[in-house]
Amino acid sequence: MNFIEELTWRGMIQDVMPGTEEQLKKEMTPAYIGFDPTADSLHVGSFAQIVLLKRFQLAGHKPIVLIGGATGMIGDPSGKSQERNLLDEETLHRNQEGIKKQLSRFLDFDSGLPNAAVMVNNYDWMKEQTFLGFIRDIGKHITVNYMMSKDSVKKRLSAESKTGMSFTEFTYQLVQGYDFLWLYENLNCKLQMGGSDQWGNITTGTELIRRKSGGEAWALTIPLITKADGGKFGKTEHGNVWLDPERTSPYEFYQFWLNTSDEDAEKYIKVFTFLSREETEEIIVQHKEAPHLRQLQKRLSEEITSMVHSREEYELAVEASGILFGQGTADQLKKLNEKTFLAVFDGVPQYNIALSDLHSGIDITGLLAEKTGVFPSKGELRRTIQANGLSLNKEKVTSAEMVVSPDMLIGGKYLLAQKGKKNYFLIIAG
């Protein structure tokens, strides 16, 4: 596929340096994107960059993943209002390993093909660099005037900025520019890609290559992903939506995409999935004809959850959603792992009871009307049972004398009471 054309119809080009498309048509071209190792997992805020590299490789070109082991010790001022915390070497190494493992799910590193992806760490070439050597060999090629002209610098030095900018951060664009120069000279890297907030840093690199090596390099940025309502993309009330299932369960991940607005879903299905243009446009048309069916959101969450986690995890997430909204069975409920189970019922009222209460035998009325506050009275509980309105662990309760025993606990710990169709109560035995 033509990489630039593909990005264009998907709305994924912000800035592109003249000559970039011609270079990509001419030959297989190595290009890099940098990832700062500020955590041991990437989150969906980085997902557009990951997908960009995957598209690049599918177009026949060579992706280079740069882990910013050195630049992670400095902190990039682009888009930031204040200086970030600096990381120690041990933490950086642990984070790098986590990121490498994740990216291997999306990119081919091991096939041995000419365009197999490469991962590098800028700490490897920066750790031996001396301050005097750097300002002598690199700093002299870029003027302070040039560096001051960048938007990321101007914003931090403006009258509105209360924090100013440290010399450490000011040098960031020069250090990133040196990364591009090093990759150009050692790996024939001719293109750097990134989010639109990186344009100034990237073009510093192309300028450094031109001035120091007399070579030519190119730059391409994609728009920063936003939400139609002005909220920050990739954030929920629990914080970042991570790619690591230990940080964000596959169920929560699936729900994040399923709950996007119509306007956002139409944009995200182009940005984040690998569906063809024809299939994407067809789904958008079908959705507009019957928006209540939420076909866009369903397909979006299916494609991305399957890609990031697995098809099996996607199907489990769909089952878990069915349980929450009334279609699930007792068997499906018991199949959920504890993390997914707690994610599904996050926010429902919880009651704690002693495990010994179940060992000594307790009937459903004593459990729900005395030991917990699920029902205010035994009378109301009995009336609800008579109206066929009470379930325990997704099975209808037919008698007020039913005895609840330890072998009914889900995962040896939980009971799920359901009053009517939507009112859930989680009972935790410990």
ZAMARGU-4260 file (C-alpha; in steps of 0.2 Angstrom, whole numbers, plus 5000, padded with zeros to 4 digits):
<rodrens>
0) 5000/5000/5000 | 5005/5018/4998 | 5009/5023/5016 | 5005/5042/5014 | 4988/5039/5004
5) 4983/5026/5018 | 4987/5039/5032 | 4978/5053/5022 | 4961/5044/5020 | 4962/5039/5038
10) 4964/5057/5044 | 4981/5053/5051 | 4993/5066/5043 | 4996/5083/5052 | 5013/5088/5045
15) 5024/5080/5032 | 5040/5087/5025 | 5041/5089/5006 | 5049/5075/4998 | 5043/5062/5011
20) 5031/5053/4999 | 5044/5052/4985 | 5057/5045/4997 | 5045/5031/5002 | 5040/5027/4984
25) 5059/5026/4979 | 5065/5013/4992 | 5062/5003/5008 | 5065/5017/5021 | 5069/5015/5039
30) 5060/5027/5051 | 5059/5029/5069 | 5047/5034/5083 | 5053/5037/5101 | 5044/5030/5116
35) 5049/5038/5133 | 5050/5023/5146 | 5041/5032/5160 | 5031/5016/5165 | 5033/4998/5162
40) 5018/4998/5150 | 5012/5009/5136 | 4994/5015/5137 | 4981/5020/5123 | 4989/5037/5122
45) 5003/5029/5113 | 4993/5017/5103 | 4991/5028/5088 | 5010/5028/5087 | 5011/5009/5088
50) 4998/5007/5075 | 5008/5020/5064 | 5023/5009/5065 | 5013/4993/5061 | 5006/5002/5045
55) 5023/5007/5040 | 5030/4990/5041 | 5015/4983/5032 | 5019/4996/5018 | 5036/4987/5016
60) 5046/4999/5026 | 5058/4996/5041 | 5052/5002/5058 | 5064/5007/5072 | 5058/5008/5089
65) 5068/5020/5100 | 5067/5018/5119 | 5072/5034/5127 | 5083/5028/5141 | 5093/5044/5140
70) 5080/5056/5136 | 5069/5048/5149 | 5081/5055/5162 | 5078/5073/5155 | 5060/5075/5151
75) 5052/5082/5135 | 5045/5099/5137 | 5033/5097/5122 | 5015/5098/5128 | 5020/5099/5146
80) 5017/5113/5158 | 5030/5108/5171 | 5046/5097/5172 | 5043/5079/5174 | 5051/5068/5188
85) 5068/5060/5182 | 5070/5042/5183 | 5084/5031/5189 | 5093/5019/5178 | 5086/5003/5186
90) 5068/5009/5184 | 5071/5014/5166 | 5078/4997/5162 | 5063/4988/5170 | 5051/5000/5160
95) 5061/4997/5144 | 5059/4978/5145 | 5040/4979/5148 | 5038/4991/5133 | 5048/4979/5122
100) 5038/4964/5127 | 5022/4974/5122 | 5028/4981/5106 | 5033/4963/5100 | 5014/4959/5099
105) 5012/4972/5085 | 5028/4973/5076 | 5039/4959/5067 | 5056/4960/5075 | 5061/4942/5072
110) 5057/4936/5054 | 5074/4941/5047 | 5066/4950/5033 | 5074/4966/5027 | 5060/4977/5035
115) 5060/4968/5051 | 5058/4980/5065 | 5073/4985/5076 | 5073/4991/5094 | 5087/5003/5101
120) 5090/5013/5117 | 5097/5030/5115 | 5106/5027/5132 | 5118/5015/5123 | 5125/5030/5113
125) 5123/5044/5125 | 5130/5036/5141 | 5148/5038/5134 | 5145/5055/5128 | 5154/5069/5138
130) 5146/5086/5140 | 5161/5095/5133 | 5161/5083/5118 | 5142/5085/5115 | 5143/5104/5115
135) 5158/5104/5104 | 5153/5091/5091 | 5134/5094/5091 | 5129/5110/5100 | 5139/5121/5088
140) 5128/5116/5073 | 5111/5122/5080 | 5110/5140/5085 | 5100/5146/5101 | 5089/5157/5090
145) 5084/5141/5080 | 5080/5132/5097 | 5071/5147/5104 | 5059/5148/5089 | 5051/5131/5093
150) 5033/5132/5099 | 5037/5120/5114 | 5051/5132/5120 | 5041/5148/5117 | 5026/5142/5127
155) 5036/5137/5142 | 5045/5154/5141 | 5029/5164/5139 | 5022/5176/5152 | 5008/5164/5155
160) 5021/5150/5161 | 5024/5151/5179 | 5037/5137/5180 | 5049/5143/5166 | 5061/5130/5158
165) 5076/5122/5165 | 5092/5121/5155 | 5090/5102/5156 | 5073/5103/5146 | 5080/5116/5134
170) 5093/5104/5128 | 5080/5091/5125 | 5077/5095/5107 | 5096/5095/5104 | 5097/5077/5112
175) 5083/5071/5102 | 5090/5079/5086 | 5106/5069/5090 | 5096/5053/5091 | 5090/5056/5073
180) 5108/5060/5067 | 5115/5044/5076 | 5101/5033/5068 | 5104/5041/5051 | 5123/5038/5052
185) 5122/5020/5059 | 5105/5013/5053 | 5102/5023/5037 | 5086/5030/5046 | 5079/5044/5035
190) 5062/5048/5043 | 5056/5052/5060 | 5038/5051/5064 | 5028/5056/5080 | 5013/5066/5087
195) 5011/5084/5081 | 5018/5090/5097 | 5035/5083/5091 | 5036/5093/5075 | 5049/5105/5082
200) 5060/5091/5090 | 5059/5081/5074 | 5064/5095/5062 | 5078/5100/5073 | 5085/5082/5069
205) 5083/5085/5051 | 5092/5101/5052 | 5106/5094/5062 | 5108/5080/5049 | 5109/5093/5035
210) 5121/5104/5044 | 5133/5091/5051 | 5132/5077/5038 | 5126/5086/5023 | 5112/5073/5021
215) 5094/5073/5019 | 5081/5067/5031 | 5062/5069/5032 | 5048/5072/5045 | 5030/5066/5047
220) 5018/5069/5061 | 5000/5063/5065 | 4987/5073/5074 | 4986/5071/5093 | 4970/5060/5097
225) 4957/5070/5105 | 4939/5067/5111 | 4924/5076/5104 | 4918/5082/5121 | 4935/5090/5125
230) 4940/5077/5138 | 4957/5069/5137 | 4958/5053/5126 | 4964/5038/5135 | 4959/5043/5152
235) 4944/5036/5163 | 4939/5040/5181 | 4952/5026/5186 | 4966/5035/5176 | 4975/5029/5161
240) 4969/5015/5150 | 4984/5003/5149 | 4989/4990/5136 | 4995/4979/5151 | 4981/4967/5156
245) 4987/4968/5174 | 4985/4987/5174 | 4969/4988/5164 | 4959/4972/5163 | 4953/4966/5145
250) 4935/4969/5151 | 4939/4987/5156 | 4949/4989/5140 | 4934/4983/5129 | 4922/4994/5139
255) 4933/5009/5136 | 4931/5007/5117 | 4913/5002/5118 | 4908/5017/5127 | 4915/5030/5115
260) 4903/5043/5107 | 4897/5041/5089 | 4908/5055/5083 | 4924/5048/5091 | 4920/5030/5086
265) 4919/5036/5068 | 4936/5044/5069 | 4944/5030/5080 | 4939/5016/5068 | 4950/5024/5055
270) 4964/5028/5066 | 4966/5012/5076 | 4960/4997/5066 | 4966/4989/5050 | 4949/4987/5042
275) 4950/4992/5023 | 4943/5009/5017 | 4928/5000/5009 | 4923/4990/5025 | 4926/5005/5036
280) 4915/5016/5026 | 4901/5003/5025 | 4901/5001/5044 | 4900/5020/5046 | 4885/5021/5034
285) 4876/5006/5043 | 4879/5015/5060 | 4871/5031/5053 | 4856/5021/5047 | 4853/5013/5064
290) 4864/5022/5077 | 4855/5014/5092 | 4863/4997/5087 | 4880/5005/5090 | 4888/4995/5076
295) 4903/5007/5075 | 4907/5005/5094 | 4905/4986/5094 | 4916/4983/5079 | 4929/4996/5086
300) 4930/4987/5102 | 4931/4970/5094 | 4945/4974/5083 | 4956/4983/5096 | 4953/4972/5110
305) 4957/4957/5099 | 4972/4965/5093 | 4979/4971/5110 | 4974/4956/5120 | 4967/4941/5110
310) 4951/4935/5102 | 4948/4924/5117 | 4949/4939/5129 | 4937/4949/5118 | 4924/4935/5118
315) 4926/4934/5137 | 4923/4953/5139 | 4908/4952/5128 | 4901/4938/5139 | 4905/4948/5155
320) 4895/4963/5148 | 4881/4951/5145 | 4881/4945/5163 | 4881/4963/5169 | 4866/4968/5158
325) 4856/4953/5162 | 4859/4940/5148 | 4872/4930/5157 | 4871/4913/5165 | 4878/4905/5181
330) 4891/4895/5171 | 4897/4911/5162 | 4898/4920/5179 | 4909/4906/5187 | 4921/4906/5172
335) 4926/4924/5175 | 4943/4927/5183 | 4943/4937/5199 | 4950/4953/5191 | 4937/4953/5177
340) 4923/4949/5190 | 4928/4963/5201 | 4929/4975/5185 | 4912/4970/5179 | 4904/4974/5196
345) 4915/4989/5201 | 4904/5002/5209 | 4890/4990/5215 | 4886/4990/5233 | 4897/4978/5243
350) 4894/4969/5260 | 4907/4959/5270 | 4902/4944/5280 | 4912/4931/5290 | 4915/4915/5281
355) 4910/4906/5297 | 4892/4912/5294 | 4891/4901/5279 | 4899/4886/5287 | 4886/4887/5301
360) 4872/4888/5288 | 4862/4903/5284 | 4846/4905/5275 | 4844/4918/5261 | 4833/4929/5272
365) 4846/4929/5286 | 4860/4933/5273 | 4851/4947/5263 | 4840/4955/5277 | 4850/4953/5292
370) 4869/4950/5289 | 4869/4963/5274 | 4858/4977/5269 | 4852/4971/5252 | 4834/4971/5259
375) 4827/4982/5273 | 4816/4968/5279 | 4812/4950/5277 | 4795/4954/5271 | 4801/4963/5256
380) 4813/4949/5252 | 4799/4936/5253 | 4788/4947/5241 | 4803/4949/5229 | 4805/4930/5229
385) 4787/4927/5226 | 4788/4940/5211 | 4802/4930/5204 | 4813/4945/5206 | 4828/4938/5216
390) 4844/4929/5209 | 4859/4923/5218 | 4874/4920/5207 | 4863/4922/5192 | 4851/4908/5197
395) 4833/4912/5202 | 4829/4910/5221 | 4813/4901/5223 | 4812/4899/5242 | 4815/4910/5256
400) 4821/4895/5266 | 4835/4892/5254 | 4852/4889/5263 | 4867/4897/5257 | 4883/4887/5258
405) 4902/4889/5256 | 4902/4879/5240 | 4891/4892/5232 | 4905/4905/5233 | 4912/4912/5217
410) 4931/4909/5218 | 4929/4904/5236 | 4925/4922/5241 | 4910/4930/5232 | 4891/4930/5231
415) 4882/4940/5218 | 4864/4945/5223 | 4853/4953/5210 | 4836/4962/5214 | 4826/4965/5198
420) 4835/4967/5182 | 4848/4980/5186 | 4852/4980/5205 | 4867/4971/5210 | 4875/4968/5227
425) 4892/4960/5230 | 4894/4950/5246 | 4912/4946/5251 | 4915/4932/5263 | 4931/4932/5272
</rodrens>
